[in-house]
Amino acid sequence: MPANPYEKRSGDALVSDDPSRLDLDIVHGFLSRSYWAEGIARETVARSIAGSLAFGLYLEQTGRQVGFARVITDRVTFAYLADVFLLEEERGRGLAAFLMEAILAHPELQGLRRWSLVTRDAHGLYRKFGFVPLASPDLWMELHRPYRGGAA
Ligand SMILES: CC(C)(COP(=O)(O)OP(=O)(O)OC[C@H]1O[C@@H](n2cnc3c(N)ncnc32)[C@H](O)[C@@H]1OP(=O)(O)O)[C@@H](O)C(=O)NCCC(=O)NCCS
């Protein structure tokens, strides 16, 4: 756990990288019903968080976690952004954009050579932060083992 968690505020919203603050019920509850990780086990979510730089987005008035994302990274050359979500009732008011801004400003994620992500329909969000489709998709390969029921 970081001695001094990274935090960024915008109005009532707070982004923190403190893993002890994350609400596993919220994160697992969302991911296990998502199109990309349907059926994921709670323990798998917990272990994936432990091996990542994970971010929670909280509303300070209630302290409730309403958003999440995690970055799989060596913190020097490469980062893969995964499991980004906002709870449905909090969407559409810039919170995912604030979460992205906070992640990209994290002091341990500066100067990386490449960021990567996969999305079915949120290209518009990531485009705002400089992400573009693969320039040479024919160079990329993958070994894909979806979770039970997962489509992506
Ligand atoms: C994608 C998601 C995180 C966006 O959250 P949000 O809080 O509604 O997004 P914001 O309000 O911060 O949107 C910021 C900007 O990105 C754009 N944007 C957001 N989601 C978008 C999408 N799916 N497609 C295109 N543009 C999108 C918004 O239009 C907005 O643009 P504007 O500033 O020009 O108005 C949210 O819809 C979500 O959790 N979806 C379900 C999970 C998911 O699909 N996650 C992404 C997996 S890769």
The ligand as an SDF file (V2000), in Angstrom:
LIG
                    3D

 48 50  0  0  0  0  0  0  0  0999 V2000
  -17.5510    4.4100  -20.7980 C   0  0  0  0  0  0  0  0  0  0  0  0
  -17.9090    5.0630  -19.4770 C   0  0  0  0  0  0  0  0  0  0  0  0
  -16.8050    4.7820  -18.4520 C   0  0  0  0  0  0  0  0  0  0  0  0
  -18.0320    6.5890  -19.6840 C   0  0  0  0  0  0  0  0  0  0  0  0
  -18.3610    7.1760  -18.4400 O   0  0  0  0  0  0  0  0  0  0  0  0
  -19.0260    8.6350  -18.3310 P   0  0  0  0  0  0  0  0  0  0  0  0
  -18.7980    9.1420  -16.9420 O   0  0  0  0  0  0  0  0  0  0  0  0
  -20.4130    8.5920  -18.8240 O   0  0  0  0  0  0  0  0  0  0  0  0
  -18.1550    9.4800  -19.3660 O   0  0  0  0  0  0  0  0  0  0  0  0
  -17.9410   11.0570  -19.3130 P   0  0  0  0  0  0  0  0  0  0  0  0
  -19.2310   11.7160  -18.9280 O   0  0  0  0  0  0  0  0  0  0  0  0
  -16.7460   11.3870  -18.4880 O   0  0  0  0  0  0  0  0  0  0  0  0
  -17.6180   11.3560  -20.8360 O   0  0  0  0  0  0  0  0  0  0  0  0
  -16.5250   12.1600  -21.1870 C   0  0  0  0  0  0  0  0  0  0  0  0
  -16.5370   12.3360  -22.6810 C   0  0  0  0  0  0  0  0  0  0  0  0
  -16.3160   11.0730  -23.3330 O   0  0  0  0  0  0  0  0  0  0  0  0
  -17.4030   10.7930  -24.1860 C   0  0  0  0  0  0  0  0  0  0  0  0
  -17.8130    9.3960  -24.0430 N   0  0  0  0  0  0  0  0  0  0  0  0
  -18.0850    8.7500  -22.9090 C   0  0  0  0  0  0  0  0  0  0  0  0
  -18.4370    7.4790  -23.1700 N   0  0  0  0  0  0  0  0  0  0  0  0
  -18.3970    7.3400  -24.5030 C   0  0  0  0  0  0  0  0  0  0  0  0
  -18.6650    6.2670  -25.3740 C   0  0  0  0  0  0  0  0  0  0  0  0
  -19.0620    5.0700  -24.9400 N   0  0  0  0  0  0  0  0  0  0  0  0
  -18.5250    6.4850  -26.6890 N   0  0  0  0  0  0  0  0  0  0  0  0
  -18.1360    7.6750  -27.1540 C   0  0  0  0  0  0  0  0  0  0  0  0
  -17.8560    8.7510  -26.3730 N   0  0  0  0  0  0  0  0  0  0  0  0
  -17.9860    8.5610  -25.0560 C   0  0  0  0  0  0  0  0  0  0  0  0
  -18.5540   11.6600  -23.7160 C   0  0  0  0  0  0  0  0  0  0  0  0
  -19.4450   11.9450  -24.7740 O   0  0  0  0  0  0  0  0  0  0  0  0
  -17.8500   12.8670  -23.2160 C   0  0  0  0  0  0  0  0  0  0  0  0
  -17.5560   13.7200  -24.3060 O   0  0  0  0  0  0  0  0  0  0  0  0
  -17.8440   15.3100  -24.2160 P   0  0  0  0  0  0  0  0  0  0  0  0
  -16.8900   15.7930  -23.1620 O   0  0  0  0  0  0  0  0  0  0  0  0
  -17.5090   15.7620  -25.5840 O   0  0  0  0  0  0  0  0  0  0  0  0
  -19.2600   15.4220  -23.8230 O   0  0  0  0  0  0  0  0  0  0  0  0
  -19.2740    4.5710  -18.9170 C   0  0  0  0  0  0  0  0  0  0  0  0
  -20.2600    4.7880  -19.9100 O   0  0  0  0  0  0  0  0  0  0  0  0
  -19.2890    3.1260  -18.5220 C   0  0  0  0  0  0  0  0  0  0  0  0
  -18.9260    2.7820  -17.4080 O   0  0  0  0  0  0  0  0  0  0  0  0
  -19.7410    2.2310  -19.4330 N   0  0  0  0  0  0  0  0  0  0  0  0
  -19.8640    0.8340  -19.1350 C   0  0  0  0  0  0  0  0  0  0  0  0
  -18.5250    0.2040  -18.9670 C   0  0  0  0  0  0  0  0  0  0  0  0
  -17.6500    0.3970  -20.1800 C   0  0  0  0  0  0  0  0  0  0  0  0
  -18.0790    0.1910  -21.3010 O   0  0  0  0  0  0  0  0  0  0  0  0
  -16.3900    0.7680  -19.8980 N   0  0  0  0  0  0  0  0  0  0  0  0
  -15.4020    0.9650  -20.9250 C   0  0  0  0  0  0  0  0  0  0  0  0
  -14.7000   -0.3130  -21.1450 C   0  0  0  0  0  0  0  0  0  0  0  0
  -13.3410   -0.0610  -22.2550 S   0  0  0  0  0  0  0  0  0  0  0  0
  1  2  1  0
  2  3  1  0
  2  4  1  0
  2 36  1  0
  4  5  1  0
  5  6  1  0
  6  7  2  0
  6  8  1  0
  6  9  1  0
  9 10  1  0
 10 11  2  0
 10 12  1  0
 10 13  1  0
 13 14  1  0
 14 15  1  0
 15 16  1  0
 15 30  1  0
 16 17  1  0
 17 18  1  0
 17 28  1  0
 18 19  1  0
 18 27  1  0
 19 20  2  0
 20 21  1  0
 21 22  1  0
 21 27  2  0
 22 23  1  0
 22 24  2  0
 24 25  1  0
 25 26  2  0
 26 27  1  0
 28 29  1  0
 28 30  1  0
 30 31  1  0
 31 32  1  0
 32 33  2  0
 32 34  1  0
 32 35  1  0
 36 37  1  0
 36 38  1  0
 38 39  2  0
 38 40  1  0
 40 41  1  0
 41 42  1  0
 42 43  1  0
 43 44  2  0
 43 45  1  0
 45 46  1  0
 46 47  1  0
 47 48  1  0
M  END
$$$$
